[in-house]
Amino acid sequence: MVPENTEKLQHIYRLQQSKLVNIGHLTENLGNIQESLEIFSTEQKALAGELESSTNKIRGVIRRLEQKTNKENSNENNPDDDYESLSSARKKSLLQTLREVHDTSSSVAKGVYRLSASHKHSAELLDLSVIVVKHFLWRERVFMAIILGGHDNEALKQVSVRSCALGRWYDGRGKKAYSHLQVYRSLGDVHSRYHSVINELIDKGIEGMAFSELSAELAKLEMLSQQLVGLIGQIHRHVALLQSPSTD
C-alpha cells in the first residue's frame, strides 16, 4: 500500500503536469530564437568578410596610385594612363577620398565582426539557459515517474545518458564549443552518475518504501541535479567573459 504522504505527492505532481507542458513549449520557442541568433551571427560574419575583402582591394588600388604619383616626374610615365593625365591637385584629392573610403570600410568591417561575435556569444548563453530549463523539465519528469509509478518508469530507463536532451547537447553543440574546458568533462561525469541514480531508484520502486527513504533518494538526485546546473553555470560565466570585450 502506498503511504499517505506519497499519495499527496502523487496528487501534487499530477496537478503540475500541464504546467510542465507549457514550460516545454516555451523552451522550444527559446531554442528557435537561439538558432536564429546563431544564423544571424554567421551571416554577419560573412558580410564582414566581404567588406574586408573590398577594403583590401581599395588598399591595393591606393598603393598602386601612390607608386604612380611617386614616378610622375620620371621618364616611366605613360601618357595614355588616365590617372597620370590628372593634375597634381586632382591626384591628391582622389587618393584622399580613397583613403577615407578605405578607413571607413575597414572600421565598419571590424564593427560587424564584433557584432557577429557578440551575437554568437548571446546565442551560446541562450543555448546554455535553454539546456538548463530542459534539464529541469527532465528532472521533474523523472520525479513524477518515480512517485507516480506505472509504465513511464521503463520508458525513462530507455532514455540513456546520451539520448536525453542534455546528453544530445553534450555530444553535439556542447562538445563542439566546450570540449577543451575541464568543466565540460566534469559535467559529463556528473551527468553519468545522475542517470545511474535514476535507474537505481526506478529499479527499487517506491512500493513499500518509507517516506523518509524516498525523500533521501530524491534528495540525492536533487543534489546531482544542482551539481549539473552549477557546472553549466560555470560554462555560462566562461562565455559571458568572452562576450565582455565585444560589448565595450
Sequence and secondary structure as in RCSB ss.txt:
>XXXX:A:sequence
MVPENTEKLQHIYRLQQSKLVNIGHLTENLGNIQESLEIFSTEQKALAGELESSTNKIRGVIRRLEQKTNKENSN
ENNPDDDYESLSSARKKSLLQTLREVHDTSSSVAKGVYRLSASHKHSAELLDLSVIVVKHFLWRERVFMAIILGG
HDNEALKQVSVRSCALGRWYDGRGKKAYSHLQVYRSLGDVHSRYHSVINELIDKGIEGMAFSELSAELAKLEMLS
QQLVGLIGQIHRHVALLQSPSTD
>XXXX:A:secstr
   HHHHHHHHHHHHHHHHHHHHHHHHHHHHHHHHHHHHHHHHHHHHHHHHHHHHHHHHHHHHHHHHHHHTTTST
T  TT TTTTS HHHHHHHHHHHHHHHHHHHHHHHHHHHHHHHHHHHHHHHHHHHHHHHHHHHHHHHHHHHHH S
THHHHHHTS TTTSHHHHHIIIIIHHHHTTSHHHHHHHHHHHHHHHHHHHHHHH STT  HHHHHHHHHHHHHHH
HHHHHHHHHHHHHHHHHHGGGG 
